[in-house]
Amino acid sequence: MNREPKAPERRSRKARRTRDTLAQAAIELVLDRGLRDVTVEEIAERADVDRRTFSRYFTSKEAAVLDSVRGDGDRINDALRARPAGEPPLTAYRRAVLDWLADPGAEAWHRRPRIFELLVLAEREPTLYAAFHHIRVDAQEDSLVIVADRLGVDPRQDIRPAVTVAAGAGALLAAQAAWVRGGRPDELPRLVELAFDALSGELVQEPAGPVSHSTTEGNGTS
């Protein structure tokens, strides 16, 4: 016999649907018209709710536009928690990112409609870039706790969790920046692999040729 879902569960699902509808409306309007030409009231109207309802879920239109990206940080951290306990921390972080990229149910950035456009826009719009930075910081703070738990250490006393997260998040950020600027939406997984590979070895730049010294040029000596 099937029972009716409890009221709190129904309310939770309804709230999630409302939040998702607002976020989708924000993305569509902002990508179609530009961040500065879209108001919170227009996002609320597109989602068929009032301004007060918008404010219940988001503090700004930037937060609404980037809500799905915040969810990606949560997905990566969920994958990090699920990695085998014996993996070295940076290896676990790398594989968590790759697990997220490979999960068809997670709809990683390179498979999600218009997310490439959104991140391109975030590179150009200062307020959107700042909001994206805060989302990354929040995700990294959660990652720090997860890595510290894996190592069984206090991150206030042991620097290794912070170093691991800074390195892993930096590799992901570098891959994302190269992805956005390269203009090839399907390249993200390869760029992530390259970025993490760069952490395992030194980046050596070969000299282009003999270096001239200005102190000896044109002084007539031989």
Secondary structure, 3 states (H helix, E strand, C coil): CCCCCCHHHHHHHHHHHHHHHHHHHHHHHHHHHCHHHCCHHHHHHHCCCCHHHHHHHCCCHHHHHCHHHHHHHHHHHHHHHHCCCCCCHHHHHHHHHHHHHHCCCCCCHHHCCCHHHHHHHHHHCHHHHHHHHHHHHHHHHHHHHHHHHHHCCCCCCCCHHHHHHHHHHHHHHHHHHHHHHHCCHHHHHHHHHHHHHHHCCCCCCCCCCCCCCCCCCCCCCC
